[in-house]
Amino acid sequence: MTAHLAQAAVAVPLLGAVLAFLLGRRNAGAYALAALGTLGGLVAAILLVAQQLTTPVAQHLVTVGSLPLGPALKAPLELRVTPTGALIAAVALFVATCVQMFARWYLFSDPRYRSFAATVSAFTAAMVLVVLSDDVLLTLVGWEVMAWCSYLLIGHESNQPGPRRAALKAFLVTRVADAPLVVGLAGLAMGARTTRISEIVTAWSTSNLDAHGTLRLVLLLGLVCGVLGKSAQLPFTDWLPDAMEGPTPASALIHAATMVAAGTVVLAQFLPLLAAEPTARLTLVIVAGATSVFAAVSAFAQVDIKRLLAWSTISQVGLMLLGLGALAPGEGADAALLHLVGHAFFKSLLFLLVGWLAVVVGSTLVTRMTGATRRLPKTFVPVTLALFTMAGLPPTVAFVSKDAMLENAVRSQSDGHVEGLVGFIMLALIIVGTAAYSARAWLILQHRTVLERRGERQVLTDSHTVRDVDIVEMLRSTPEVNEFGEEVDPIEEIEEDEVLPRPGVSVRLALWLLVLGGVFGGLLAFTRLFDIDTSHLNLAMMGASVLLIVATGLVVRIMSLGQLYGDAARRLPRHIPLAASRGFGVETLYRTLVTRPVLALARGVHRLDSGVDAAATRAPGALARAGKALDGVHGRRPATGLSWVIVGVVIASILGVTLW
């Protein structure tokens, strides 16, 4: 039963993608097939979670049978169901289902909606395959399919140059980072003589495959490099903010439950090997921590709310990777994976809500998004709860996961591991940065504009004036008349919110389910799905983190006072937001260090190749001309010496045959 459910969680969304693309002639049909595919996979994943709640034991499951590669390398192509893996698969499928429902409203008249819906389902199936995989070949298949699907989703509006460029950039940057990953996985598999991940971990941890540890370190660093690229960590950060050129539902899927979160899952599967290599752990902690702090600063300075969320994704994924690197040997990855689950809830919710607000106000720029939740009041509560969850306020899931990661870093530091100390310092900085950009976004979205405040003051003044002249009752009792003075029936007023565009009831219900997942997801830490020590809570550290978040929020609020649009970032020097919107020149650095040298090398190779081709083309003619010149010099009469040589050879041959 478990095998069929795990296979269905991967295969049903993939089948829905194929059917939606082949048979969905109309948008409604494509939506039905694609959404049913993700929903079917979700049902299978939920049943897997229910099984793991009763019997939380990892199980190996065959997919399509082993691959015959000979006795030197076994490739069983198996899935592996674990409690956390089943939950992550269910959350990814749930977010994908919400994205499918929202996209049907958001892209209702899009002529390419069919391909979008099919790509979302294929993307989700690839992510579930990576989560449940226990084979490096299956992991690479899911990894590469996600790369292609992200290329298609980011470049969905391919008739415009911006999305085309962003899609190509994302694909090329992640391809460069994936090369070391493939080498690392191949080396680990060849050393263990199997592609099964659990056996690879056991073989490289217990046997004498690498007595000095150098080879294992190199292979693990290759694995870390691929994860950093997929997760948009330094030096590969620049592709993810540019990916905002894609439709908002695509951003919700890429940023929340797939693609950038896949690296955390893969590293968690190889965590015992990572724990045995302090150099690899320290590298991961430094890079992920620096990226997370840098991304938090960048998010705070953005002039576009959607790009703010993009940089916050980079920061949050860096936080997860930092939580893995700061672990002491022997600790589990459950705290980082719990944060992954919580991030899937609140980040997908934020992207979908910002997409809804952008439809109303016409842009995601701060200048247009200011006061957006006041114009659409029904979004105020979910936006507030989502931002409070991202900030890590209790009792949300981010509060629980961040506290658990802090506890792990403290234990690692007490055991004498420098990774724990560096991780603890970085985590404290990230908590401050996350609270800062979350508070800034909330203050912008609920800000009252100058016109609103003036209007409220005018209404208040008018009400006092009317009461002073005692005409309130007269206005209430006097019937309405037309231009001829005839009494007319009163016209029922229409509320502004009722005429603004909004998704259907089912979509809004799904958004509220995401809200509940983010707010109450911390309770998962008390279930069998996660192995997190909740019996010895460090109340002092928890209180300190809450005070740090609240203090940061108050500072941001003070910075926003008296600022246009209620934007605290306007207190910064003007060149900082401008540089932040351009990614602090990272793309210029790419061009200087990578693009220009590669293009120069390509031009040199092209010139060399052209020269060789030209020389090869001219060579026969030159040889022919040389032959003609030599032929002209030749007198066409055999030389006397050559004639005697020939006669001597003939005589010697005859004598040799005769005497033999």
Secondary structure as UniProt FT lines:
FT   HELIX           2..23
FT   HELIX           27..54
FT   STRAND          59..62
FT   TURN            71..72
FT   STRAND          74..75
FT   STRAND          78..81
FT   HELIX           83..106
FT   TURN            107..109
FT   TURN            111..112
FT   HELIX           113..132
FT   HELIX           136..154
FT   TURN            158..159
FT   HELIX           161..192
FT   HELIX           197..206
FT   TURN            211..212
FT   HELIX           214..230
FT   TURN            231..232
FT   TURN            234..235
FT   TURN            237..238
FT   HELIX           239..242
FT   HELIX           243..245
FT   HELIX           248..256
FT   HELIX           259..261
FT   HELIX           262..269
FT   HELIX           271..275
FT   HELIX           278..300
FT   HELIX           305..325
FT   TURN            329..330
FT   HELIX           334..361
FT   HELIX           366..369
FT   TURN            370..371
FT   HELIX           372..375
FT   HELIX           377..379
FT   HELIX           380..391
FT   TURN            394..395
FT   HELIX           397..414
FT   TURN            415..416
FT   HELIX           418..445
FT   HELIX           450..469
FT   HELIX           472..477
FT   TURN            483..484
FT   HELIX           496..499
FT   HELIX           505..520
FT   HELIX           521..526
FT   TURN            528..529
FT   HELIX           539..560
FT   TURN            561..562
FT   HELIX           564..566
FT   HELIX           568..571
FT   HELIX           575..581
FT   HELIX           583..585
FT   HELIX           586..590
FT   HELIX           591..595
FT   HELIX           596..633
FT   HELIX           640..659
//
